[in-house]
Amino acid sequence: MEKLTGRAVIAMGGGPTAVINQSLVGAVLQARQYPHITQFYGAFRGVEGLVREEFVNLSEATRHNLEMVASTPGAGIRSTRDKPDEEYCGRIFEVCKAHGIHYFFYIGGNDSAETCRIVNQQARAAGYELRVMHIPKTIDNDLRVTDHCPGYGSAAKFVAQAFSGVNLDNRSLPGVYIGVVMGRHAGFLTAASVFARKYPDDGPHLIYVPERPFNQEEYVAAVEQAYSKFGRCVVAVSEGIQDRSGRPVVAGLREQVERDAHGNIQLSGTTSLGDGLMDLVKQRLKIKRVRSDTFGYLQRSFLGCVSDVDANEAREVGERAVQIAAWHRIDGSITIERIGDYSVRYNVSRLEDVAKETKAMPDSFIEGAHDVTVEFKNYARPLLGVMPIYERINAPIVEKIIAE
């Protein structure tokens, strides 16, 4: 097959991760093996910078520099929250034509895949050969088709380690602790808190995900039961939990809630849900020591908390995207297929099969109203990589002399 000669551009969309730069660097270094990819541009601030022609020539970055960036969390060429429509995508296409760009790589989630789909469609309609590849990334782990998403394993490892530390703190000075984790529609990240459990009385004792309706009365009763049994209670909760009517729980707990530019209730970047759930326990159960934290951005790009499995797979999806575009001149989204125990295979899926819509945790991963199953643990455990070890004192109790 005749090789397609031209420039390439890569952009990043949505929230950053601890391993997103592995995908970036994997793509850039892989492209250097193909002389028909003449230059490799990076678009600052994702598609926002692309339409403004704000590029950096990554072909001139040294390998050492790129490898150092690869192991650095956060979007190395920065990202954007822009969600391009047809007109916006038209401007992306026009810029690509003007710069002789024939390879467009976009690292991101389902919205980024949708951008790829529209741009690809416009290029085909214009008779301009533009290879468009979506490189998966999201800590929410909610992309369709793929078994899991680069970025999830490291964020899940952070959540598991954070709750491990919280559990040790809560056992030292008992009370009720509520940790709010990212996840508007999918509970994969919150569910990872289950790996904080080592001993039978370890928290989190309750895990709430958006896939199950949340009931305030049941929640209070469950906290009371755990507190009575263990003398304490650790709760992990997704920011996107909803009641049976589909209304965000935070709306029923707080009179004033923040909203975004589209009028949607703001879930990230606010402590409203944690404060509301904390107040509910204080008011109903009269427990004095009740605390809550909203993990927020901490879980996305935490320095020093990276899963080796996640980093390696993030690198390879970037490499595969360039290989497929350069060798086979096709478009699509790189997806991960799990095989064996544990190994993966990289495939190419149609952009329209990955774009726009998301997936949720399957029922087989969720147990009752506030827990996850062994099947989920078997699914997620390999993705977190090596976890730190903690231990309890194991020594005999000394018999009392004075006290009865």
C-alpha positions in Angstrom: 0.0 0.0 0.0 1.3 3.5 -0.9 2.3 5.5 2.1 0.4 8.7 3.0 2.9 11.5 3.4 2.2 14.5 5.5 2.4 16.1 9.0 0.7 14.7 12.1 -0.9 16.6 15.0 -1.9 15.3 18.5 -4.2 17.0 21.0 -5.5 16.2 24.5 -9.1 16.6 25.7 -10.8 16.5 29.0 -9.4 15.9 32.5 -5.7 14.9 32.7 -4.4 11.7 34.2 -1.2 10.4 35.8 -0.4 8.5 32.5 -1.8 10.6 29.7 1.7 11.8 28.7 2.7 8.1 28.2 0.2 8.0 25.3 1.5 11.3 24.0 5.2 10.3 24.0 4.4 6.8 22.7 2.7 8.3 19.7 5.5 10.9 19.0 8.4 8.4 19.3 6.6 5.8 17.3 6.0 8.3 14.5 9.7 8.9 14.3 10.1 5.5 12.7 8.0 6.5 9.7 9.7 9.0 7.3 6.4 9.6 5.6 5.2 11.3 8.8 7.2 14.4 8.1 6.6 16.4 11.3 4.7 15.8 14.5 2.9 18.8 16.0 1.3 19.1 19.4 -1.7 21.4 19.8 -1.7 23.5 22.9 -4.9 23.2 25.0 -6.4 20.5 22.8 -8.7 21.3 19.9 -9.0 24.9 21.3 -5.3 25.4 20.4 -5.6 23.5 17.1 -8.2 25.9 15.6 -6.0 28.8 16.7 -2.9 27.2 15.1 -1.1 27.1 18.4 1.4 24.3 17.8 4.6 23.0 19.2 6.9 20.9 16.9 7.3 17.7 18.9 9.6 16.4 16.2 12.3 18.6 17.6 12.0 17.5 21.2 14.8 15.3 22.4 14.0 11.7 23.4 15.3 12.3 26.9 13.0 15.3 27.3 10.0 13.2 26.0 10.8 10.3 28.3 10.9 12.6 31.3 7.5 14.1 30.3 6.1 10.6 29.8 6.5 9.8 33.5 5.0 13.2 34.6 1.3 13.4 35.4 -1.0 16.0 33.9 -1.5 17.0 30.2 2.0 17.8 28.9 0.6 20.0 26.1 -2.4 21.0 28.2 -6.1 20.1 27.6 -9.5 21.6 27.0 -13.1 21.2 28.0 -14.4 22.3 24.6 -16.9 20.0 23.0 -16.8 20.8 19.3 -19.9 20.8 17.1 -20.0 20.5 13.3 -18.9 24.0 12.8 -16.1 23.8 15.3 -14.9 20.5 13.7 -15.0 22.2 10.3 -12.4 24.7 11.6 -10.3 21.8 12.8 -10.4 20.2 9.4 -9.6 23.5 7.6 -6.5 24.0 9.8 -5.4 20.4 9.2 -5.6 21.0 5.4 -3.8 24.4 5.6 -0.8 22.8 7.4 -0.7 19.7 5.3 -1.7 17.5 8.2 -2.8 14.0 7.2 -2.7 12.4 10.6 -4.9 13.6 13.6 -4.5 11.9 17.0 -6.8 12.9 19.8 -6.2 11.6 23.4 -9.5 11.7 25.4 -12.8 10.2 26.4 -16.1 9.7 24.6 -16.5 13.4 23.7 -13.0 13.3 22.1 -14.0 10.2 20.2 -17.1 12.1 18.9 -14.9 15.0 17.7 -12.7 12.4 15.9 -15.8 11.0 14.3 -17.1 14.3 13.0 -13.7 15.5 11.7 -13.2 12.2 10.0 -16.6 12.4 8.4 -15.9 15.9 7.1 -12.5 14.9 5.7 -14.1 12.0 3.8 -16.9 14.3 2.4 -14.2 16.7 1.1 -12.1 13.9 -0.4 -9.1 14.8 1.8 -7.3 11.9 3.3 -7.0 12.5 7.0 -6.3 9.5 9.2 -8.1 10.1 12.5 -7.3 8.0 15.5 -8.8 8.3 19.0 -6.4 7.3 21.8 -8.5 6.4 24.9 -8.1 8.1 28.2 -10.3 8.6 31.2 -10.1 7.9 35.0 -13.9 7.2 34.9 -13.3 4.0 33.0 -16.6 4.5 31.1 -15.6 4.2 27.4 -17.6 1.7 25.4 -16.0 -1.4 23.8 -12.7 -1.2 25.6 -12.2 -3.5 28.6 -10.7 -0.6 30.6 -9.2 2.9 30.0 -5.7 4.2 30.4 -5.7 6.6 33.4 -8.2 4.5 35.4 -5.6 2.1 37.0 -3.5 4.9 38.5 -6.5 6.9 39.7 -8.0 3.7 41.2 -4.7 3.0 42.9 -4.8 6.5 44.4 -8.4 6.0 45.7 -7.5 2.6 47.1 -4.4 3.9 48.9 -6.2 7.0 50.1 -8.9 4.9 51.7 -6.3 2.6 53.2 -4.8 5.6 54.9 -8.2 6.9 56.0 -9.1 3.5 57.4 -5.9 3.4 59.5 -6.6 6.9 60.7 -10.3 6.1 61.5 -9.3 3.0 63.4 -6.9 5.0 65.5 -9.5 7.7 66.4 -12.9 6.1 65.6 -15.8 8.0 64.1 -17.6 8.3 60.8 -15.6 9.3 57.6 -17.2 10.0 54.2 -14.9 10.2 51.1 -16.5 11.6 47.9 -14.9 10.2 44.7 -15.2 11.3 41.1 -17.8 9.5 38.9 -20.9 11.3 37.6 -22.5 8.2 35.9 -20.0 5.3 36.5 -18.8 4.0 39.8 -15.6 2.2 38.7 -13.4 4.7 40.6 -15.3 4.7 43.8 -15.5 0.9 43.7 -11.7 0.7 43.8 -11.8 1.8 47.4 -12.6 -1.8 48.2 -8.9 -2.6 47.9 -8.4 -0.7 51.2 -9.8 -3.7 53.0 -7.3 -6.2 54.4 -8.8 -7.2 57.7 -12.5 -8.1 58.3 -13.3 -4.9 60.1 -11.5 -2.6 57.6 -13.3 0.1 55.7 -14.7 1.3 53.6 -17.7 -0.4 55.2 -20.1 1.2 52.7 -19.5 1.9 49.0 -22.1 3.8 47.0 -22.0 4.1 43.2 -24.3 5.9 40.7 -25.5 2.6 39.2 -27.7 2.0 42.3 -30.4 4.5 43.6 -29.4 6.1 46.8 -31.9 6.2 49.7 -31.3 8.5 52.6 -33.1 6.4 55.2 -31.2 3.3 54.1 -27.9 5.2 54.2 -28.5 6.4 57.8 -29.5 2.9 58.9 -26.4 1.3 57.2 -24.1 3.8 58.9 -25.7 3.1 62.2 -25.3 -0.6 61.7 -21.6 -0.4 60.8 -20.9 2.0 63.6 -22.6 -0.3 66.1 -20.7 -3.3 64.8 -17.2 -1.8 64.4 -17.4 1.3 66.6 -16.7 3.4 63.5 -17.7 3.7 59.8 -15.9 4.6 56.6 -18.0 5.5 53.6 -16.9 5.7 49.9 -19.4 7.5 47.7 -19.5 8.5 44.0 -20.1 12.2 43.4 -22.9 11.3 40.9 -25.1 9.2 43.2 -28.8 9.7 42.4 -32.2 9.0 44.0 -34.8 6.7 42.4 -36.1 9.6 40.3 -32.7 10.2 38.8 -32.1 13.4 40.7 -28.6 14.0 42.0 -28.6 13.3 45.7 -26.8 16.5 46.5 -29.9 18.5 45.3 -31.9 16.9 48.1 -29.3 17.5 50.8 -28.4 21.1 50.2 -30.7 24.1 49.5 -28.1 25.9 47.5 -26.0 23.9 44.9 -23.5 25.1 42.4 -24.3 24.8 38.7 -22.1 24.9 35.6 -22.4 27.0 32.5 -25.0 24.6 31.1 -27.2 24.7 34.2 -26.2 21.2 35.4 -25.5 20.7 39.1 -21.8 21.0 39.8 -20.5 17.8 41.2 -16.7 18.1 41.1 -15.0 21.0 42.8 -17.6 21.4 45.5 -18.0 19.9 49.0 -21.8 20.0 49.0 -22.4 16.2 48.8 -19.9 15.3 51.5 -21.2 18.1 53.8 -24.8 17.0 53.2 -24.1 13.3 54.0 -22.0 14.3 57.0 -24.8 16.6 58.4 -27.3 13.8 57.9 -25.3 11.4 60.1 -24.8 14.1 62.8 -28.4 15.1 62.9 -30.0 11.6 62.8 -27.4 9.5 64.7 -26.0 12.2 67.0 -22.5 11.0 66.4 -20.0 13.8 67.2 -16.9 12.7 65.3 -18.0 12.8 61.7 -15.8 14.1 58.9 -15.9 14.2 55.1 -13.5 14.9 52.2 -14.0 15.5 48.5 -11.1 14.0 46.7 -11.6 16.3 43.7 -8.6 16.8 41.4 -6.3 14.9 43.7 -7.2 11.5 42.2 -6.5 12.5 38.6 -2.8 13.4 38.5 -1.3 12.6 41.9 2.5 12.6 41.5 4.1 9.4 42.7 1.0 7.2 42.6 1.1 5.5 39.2 0.2 2.0 38.3 3.0 0.4 36.2 0.4 -1.6 34.3 -1.5 1.6 33.6 1.6 3.4 32.4 2.7 0.6 30.1 -0.8 0.3 28.5 -1.1 4.1 28.1 2.3 4.1 26.3 1.2 1.3 24.0 -2.2 2.7 23.0 -0.3 5.8 21.8 2.2 3.6 19.8 -0.6 1.5 18.4 -2.6 4.5 17.2 0.4 5.7 15.1 1.2 2.2 13.8 -2.3 1.6 12.6 -2.6 5.0 11.0 0.8 4.8 9.3 0.7 1.2 8.2 -2.9 0.5 7.4 -4.3 4.0 6.6 -7.5 3.4 8.6 -9.3 5.4 11.2 -10.8 4.4 14.6 -10.4 4.2 18.3 -7.8 2.0 20.0 -9.5 -0.4 22.4 -8.1 -2.9 24.9 -9.2 -6.5 25.0 -8.4 -8.6 28.1 -7.1 -12.1 27.5 -5.7 -14.7 29.8 -4.9 -13.8 33.4 -3.6 -11.1 33.0 -2.7 -9.9 29.5 -4.2 -7.6 26.9 -4.6 -7.2 23.1 -5.0 -3.9 21.3 -7.7 -3.6 18.7 -9.2 -0.8 16.5 -12.9 -0.1 16.9 -15.1 2.2 14.8 -15.2 5.7 16.1 -19.0 5.7 16.2 -19.0 2.7 18.5 -17.0 4.6 21.1 -18.2 8.2 20.6 -20.6 10.1 22.7 -22.2 7.4 24.9 -20.6 5.9 28.0 -20.9 2.6 29.9 -21.7 1.9 33.5 -20.6 -0.8 35.9 -22.3 -4.1 35.1 -24.7 -5.5 37.7 -22.3 -8.4 38.3 -19.8 -5.9 39.8 -22.3 -4.5 42.4 -23.5 -6.1 45.6 -26.7 -4.8 47.2 -27.1 -1.1 47.9 -23.6 -0.4 49.2 -20.9 -2.8 48.2 -19.0 -4.4 45.3 -18.5 -8.0 44.4 -15.5 -10.3 44.1 -16.0 -10.2 40.3 -15.2 -6.5 40.4 -12.1 -7.1 42.5 -10.9 -9.7 40.0 -11.5 -7.2 37.2 -9.8 -4.2 38.7 -7.0 -5.8 40.8 -4.5 -6.2 37.9 -5.0 -2.6 36.8 -3.8 -1.1 40.0 -0.4 -2.8 39.9 1.7 -3.3 43.1 0.0 -1.9 46.2 1.8 -0.8 49.4 1.6 -3.2 52.4 0.4 -2.3 55.9 0.2 -4.4 59.0 -1.3 -4.5 62.5 0.4 -5.3 65.8 0.1 -9.0 66.6 0.9 -9.4 70.3 -1.0 -11.1 73.2 -3.2 -9.1 75.5 -1.9 -8.7 79.1 -4.3 -9.8 81.8 -5.9 -7.1 84.0 -4.9 -7.0 87.7 -7.0 -4.2 89.2 -9.9 -3.7 86.8 -12.7 -6.2 86.8 
